Amino acid sequence: MPAPDEERAASLSTGDFEYPLEERLIAQYPLPERDASRLLLVRRQDGSLADHGFKDLTSLVSPGDVLVLNDTRVFPARLTGHKPSGAAAELLLIERLDVAGASWRALVRPAGKLKPGRVVQVAPDLRVVIGESLAGGARLVHLDTPLPPDEAIARFGRVPLPPYIRRQDDESDRGRYQTIYARDSGSVAAPTAGLHFSDEMLAALRARRVDIAMVTLHVGPGTFRPVEVEDPAQHQVEAEWYRVTPAAAETINEGRARGGAIWAVGTTTVRTLETVVGEDGRIRSGEGTTDLFIRQGHRFAVVDRLVTNFHLPRSTLLMLVAAFAGYDLTMAAYRHAIGTGYRFYSYGDSMAVL
């Protein structure tokens, strides 16, 4: 006989993860202060919901707990330019394919008109030559520049804001669409649950004898792709690169051994930890790629607490949260957040699931 959660997993369709949201609740800009956002506290034990400020998180994390953060850094992956005809063209760099950084896997637009051999002029010192088609709708592209490729990207690339932020990026996004602890460049989207942390909050957590561990998962464009099949089991998550250092693994394992709770900040951190945990319950260091799709029926092996933002309907991220908090409680939390005016998505408010 299947377990109850497995029966529920089989009964949920992608349409069950729809919810109505007014455009006004989609945050277009971050708040002036990172840690000024709201925090919806969700308790699985009794199903209660409580409104807090994000700074209250420091009193919710107990001494001896471990807070795990994703230290990936967003790079200016969006290149905008023109074809020789003068028509606009856009590229999103996804994955570097050579050591020098001149060859990339990228998404291009308009894809139908950017045939192999076509050129997009991004700046006088940067043009992009379109190459062959790759898996997943991507293209091979080559950066033609007299500059070191990384310098050209840094100089001419733009912040890859998500599509629901309906404005052009500006200079402030280079700092704010980035966690304060970001250090390992490689993401095309921020691990947004971490955007709320300030230096003062991290210092307060350390003073409270909370251990902080850093893992890395480079976020790809698949994070914004809705699940288009009605049976979530038929959806394939795009693989993303991760790394867990021996020091991070040791910090997390020691925390678990002494009975501390493991707090995962963001769905990317959850996926990383649940990928590298062994059958003995210990975190293993290493690097690789993960296409782990966490949904109803997943048995969490290491994560005890979750800090996350509010996610798109029909998304794998919302399904992960529902797997952790329970479907009914998750959807109740979203209804509460909408009814009380929480700000949604990347620059929006947050939720903590205990």
C-alpha positions, 0 to 999 in steps of 0.5 A: 500500500502506498503511504498517504503522501504518495497517494496525495502526490499521485492525485495532484496535477499541475493545475492544482498549483495555480492561484490568482495574483493581482499585478500590483502584488508583484514587486518591481523594486526592492525595499530600501532596506534588505531586511525590512521585508515581511516574513510569513511564519508557517508552522507545520505542527499546528498549521498556524500562520503569523505575520512577522518582519524578516528581522524576527528570523534572528529570534526564530533560529535557535543557538546550535542550529545551522543556517545554509546559504547559497553563495552563487553570484549573478553575472550580467548574463543579458546581452542586448544588441542589433542584427545588421538589419538594425532589428533588436536582438537579445541573448541570455548567456547560460553556461560557459563552454570553454576556459577562456569564456568566449564560447557559451550556451545561450538563449537567443531572441528572436530565435527563428531569425538568428540562424547560424552565422548571424551576428548580433552587435552588442557594442563597438567592442563586442559582437556575438556570432550565432552558432548551432542549435543545442538541447533545450532550445539553446544555441552555441554562441561565440563572443567576438571581442578584443577584450577578455571575454569576462571583461566584455560581459562585465562591461556590456552585459545587463542584469538578467532580471526575471520576466515578471519585473516589467522594467529595464534594469538599472544600476541599482540592480547590480547590487540589489539583485545579489545577496550580500554574501554572493561570491561564486559567479555563475547564476542567471537568477538570484537565489532570492530568499537570501536577498533579505539578509543584511550584514547586521542580521548575519552578525546577530545570528553568529552572536546567537551561536548559529552556525552558517554554512555556504553551498553553491548552486548556479541558478539557470533559466529553468527556474522561471519555466512553468510546468506545462504538463498536467502530470508533474511527474512528466516534467524534467527539471533542467540540471544545475551545477552545485558544489559543497565544500568539505568545510560546509559539509562538516559544519552541517553534519556537526550541527545535525549530530548535536541536534541542531535544526538545518535551515535551508535558505531558498529552494536552491539550497534545499535541492543542493542539500537533498542531492548530496545527503547520503543514505546514512543522513550525512552530507557529502562534499563534492560538485556536480549537477543536479536535476532533482525535482522535489515534489509531493512524496519526497522524503526530506533527509536533511532540511528541517526549516525552510526560508523562501520567497513566494513563487510563480504558479505552476512552478517547480519551486512552488511544488517544492515548498508544498512538498515541504510544508504540505500542499493544503498549508502552502496554498493557505499561506499563499491565500493569506499572503495575497489577502494581506498584501505581501509582495511577491516574487524576486524582490518581494517578501518571504516565508519561513516554514518551521 
